[in-house]
Amino acid sequence: MARKKKTPMAGRADRHTLYEEAVQCAEAEIDFVDQTFEALRGRKAVWLREDFCGTANTAAEWVRRRPANRAIGVDLDGEVQAWGEAHHLADLGAARSRIELLTADVTEVRCAPVDIVLAMNFSYWVFKTRDRLREYFQHVRGGLTRDGLFMLDAYGGPDAHRELRERTKHKRFTYIWDQKSHDPITGDILCHIHFSFPDGSRIRKAFTYDWRLWSLPEIREVLLEAGFSHVTVYWEGTDEKTGKGNGEYAPTEHGEADDAFIVYIVAEA
């Protein structure tokens, strides 16, 4: 009797689960968001809007934190939101009533003013001109409370401008960040995420990003042009033993000439 052929690991894997395990840490992100808002505003935030929310993993983490917390997740991809509904929101229990998903354009969505708007994982880099980026930033500012904060992240350093593949091993798979191409004149950058597995199978182009590589000075300038009163970069500290980032971010006006870095940016309404 012929033995049934086993499905390759890539065929049994879920790309969204892999992405969240490899790239996201919603708990650490919300720690930063919650603590930074309270430090700057002297109160706890309640309303949060997650733009480009995808699976709404971060928005779901927000409503888990406190019974008063409420969240809105905005994304154009209803299919990905449906995945988040099934895998994150369905597990919230009574807290499910405190989160709303909107399938909409982040530059057009209308909702009540919120304390915090998030645009993480470099998602806003989809806007490739200063005018479009400024338009989005202005829309965000109009959707904040009087003391609201807009929080973003960005990456940079010489490695950000290179065509490269970076592999990170996890227990069940290897995460591959592929900077496929970069145009130094236009700033366009094309990136893919691939996953490979111990049995040799792969998920190629699990995710693709067609972005503009924005620099920190450009982002800060456009935020100020959009009407934000103050923009601060939060730089990651260094672990003395490993020489790598320690996951703790502090405000600063001057960074370091690292080959690669990831920062948070906080814009005050």
C-alpha positions, 0 to 999 in steps of 0.5 A: 500500500502506497504511503500518503504523501505528506503536505510540505510545511509551507502548505500547512502554514498560515502567512499571517500567523508567521508574520505576527510571530516574526515581525510583530510584538503587539504587547511591547508596542502597546507598552510603549504607546500606553506609557508614552501617552501617559508620560506626555499627557498625564492621563491614560489614553482611552481611544486608539485608532490603528491605521493600516491595521491588517489583522488588527492584532495591535488594536485587539491588544489595546482593548485587552489592557483596560475595560475602558479602552476602545479601538478602531482598526482601519484597512483597505483589505477586508479579507485580512480584517476577516482573518483578524476577526476570526483569530484575534477579535473572536477571542476577546469575549466581552471586550469585542464590543469595544473594537470596530473594524472599518474597511476604508481608505485611511485618508478618507475614514471619518470617526470620532476624535481619538487619543492615539492614531497608530501607523506602524510597520512603515505602512504609511510609506505607501504614500510616495510624494510629500503631497500625499504624505502630508495629506494623510498626516493632516487627516490624522491630525484632524482625527485626534483629540486636542491633546492627541498623539500620532505614533509611527515607526520608521527604519533607516541607516545605510542598510536600508538603501541596499538590495539585500536578503536578511534571514532570521531563524525561528523555531518552526521557520526562517523569516527572510526580509528581501529588499529586492530593489531601491532607486536612489533617485525616486526613493522607491523601494520594493520589499518582499517577505519570504518564509522557508521551512526545515523540510525545504519548502518555502512561501515566496513573496508571502507579503510584498511592499512597494514603498518610498524609503522616507528619511527621518528628517523628511518625515519630521518636516512633513509632520510639522507641515501638516500642523503637528506642534512637536515631533520627537524621535524615540531611539532604541537603547543598546544592550551592553552585553550583546551590543544589540537593541534592548527594546527600550526607546527614549526621546532624543534629538540626535541618533547614532550612525548605525548600519540599521535602526528602527525608531518610533516617532511621536507627533503631538497635535 
